[in-house]
Amino acid sequence: MSRSAIRESLKITGQPGLISFSGGWPHPESFPVRELQEINRDILQNSAAFCLQYCPTEGLPELRKQLLLFSNELGLKVREEELLVTSGSQQALDLLSRVFIDPGDLVVTENPSFVSAIAAFRGSGARFLPAAMDTQGLVPEELSASLEELQKTAGGSSDYAQNMPKFIYTIPDFQNPTGLTLSVKRRTGLLEIAERFDLLVVEDIPYRWLRYRGKHLPLLGADSRPGRVIKIFSLSKIMAPGLRIAWIIGERSIIDKLVAVKQAADLCTGSFTQLMAAEFLRRGFFQPAVKRISALYRGKMQAMLETLQERMPALPGLQWTVPQGGVFIWLTLPAGMDSSEMLREAVERQIAYVPGTAFFPTGGGTNNLRLNFTFPTERQIRDGIVRLARVVRGHARRPVRLA
Ligand SMILES: Cc1ncc(COP(=O)(O)O)c(C=O)c1O
């Protein structure tokens, strides 16, 4: 395993004067401090005996109850035994890796995909089948063609199941790192593929509520019972990542195995933050927080898109995504430019981003970079993109180095 490029780049983001577009961090202003203070005071006064105690691995009953209600409101048909609270969705990804992946197993990920999911799968020895994306997200036809190819090679052999991928990992809403959203038609297409090849889908849903334009699209397989699709939800982007509260919804047999692995990992997620999350949901703080945070981030995304439009040089192939929500914009530089090389100059000019190569499990992305717009202020976004445009212009003038 190697250290994540993002974690490494975050080390320089603390430098005074540096404008960081690197992490996927919420802005501190988004944190519901007043609500958490109120809950904190109440639960320490009334519930210290159990919220400071160990709790069941499956999760604190008070939170599980709220999460089942929350799932119902989303139209999901979830039973108690189909839900597991985890310490952030990153733990969910880690537990899934431990349960499903043996060294050498294949996993399908969008190409590019979330760097720490790639790291978790790789940590269990996964190999990757990257699924191509365009502006509407993963392209089902291309994935289908790759799976057919694989099926032909594996076909008839006794270890057919072992040769096929263990699951398809997808982030349909405001994907990390591209900010793109999987279209409704493609959601149906992806599920059809999963059915046809008898594959599980892992749907990672941390950004769904950060929608600044348009309407929510249906969750994958929302009208059927958990089975084909394993869902991972997180409160990191609406409450706070420091609480480390997320949950998995899946078939009982899968949840049972995940519980066994989680017992060995951390016994249980912190009871204290679980009760805070339960009260946050019970007191109806979730939707107002969504509204407030979306208003904050909508302006920031707009500021970044506007400044990119105004300041980026007109170079062949230079383009960026226009997301409907989330926390990232994905920039493509002209072919032949190297975003990792350019980062040194960017840091000299006091800006940071994550180079694209970190997000491609089997290579690629040299001329891509990821920009976060939630952590910096609007002023920093405008200043930072002006500086980035200068760096891009300067770098584009360099002669291309031939290999
Ligand atoms: C797609 C995706 N999944 C999971 C995570 C991890 O979130 P957490 O562990 O805070 O729930 C992130 C964090 O940015 C993410 O972008």
The ligand as a MOL file (V3000), in Angstrom:
LIG
                    3D

  0  0  0     0  0            999 V3000
M  V30 BEGIN CTAB
M  V30 COUNTS 16 16 0 0 0
M  V30 BEGIN ATOM
M  V30 1 C -16.9060 8.9380 -2.6850 0
M  V30 2 C -16.4800 8.9850 -1.2570 0
M  V30 3 N -16.7140 7.9250 -0.4750 0
M  V30 4 C -16.3660 7.9350 0.8160 0
M  V30 5 C -15.7450 9.0200 1.3940 0
M  V30 6 C -15.3430 8.9580 2.8390 0
M  V30 7 O -16.2190 9.6890 3.6170 0
M  V30 8 P -16.4260 9.4440 5.1660 0
M  V30 9 O -15.5330 8.3180 5.5710 0
M  V30 10 O -16.0850 10.7160 5.8370 0
M  V30 11 O -17.8720 9.0750 5.3240 0
M  V30 12 C -15.4940 10.1570 0.6190 0
M  V30 13 C -14.8330 11.3260 1.2250 0
M  V30 14 O -14.5980 12.3260 0.6660 0
M  V30 15 C -15.8720 10.1290 -0.7440 0
M  V30 16 O -15.6450 11.1680 -1.5540 0
M  V30 END ATOM
M  V30 BEGIN BOND
M  V30 1 1 1 2
M  V30 2 1 2 3
M  V30 3 2 2 15
M  V30 4 2 3 4
M  V30 5 1 4 5
M  V30 6 1 5 6
M  V30 7 2 5 12
M  V30 8 1 6 7
M  V30 9 1 7 8
M  V30 10 2 8 9
M  V30 11 1 8 10
M  V30 12 1 8 11
M  V30 13 1 12 13
M  V30 14 1 12 15
M  V30 15 2 13 14
M  V30 16 1 15 16
M  V30 END BOND
M  V30 END CTAB
M  END
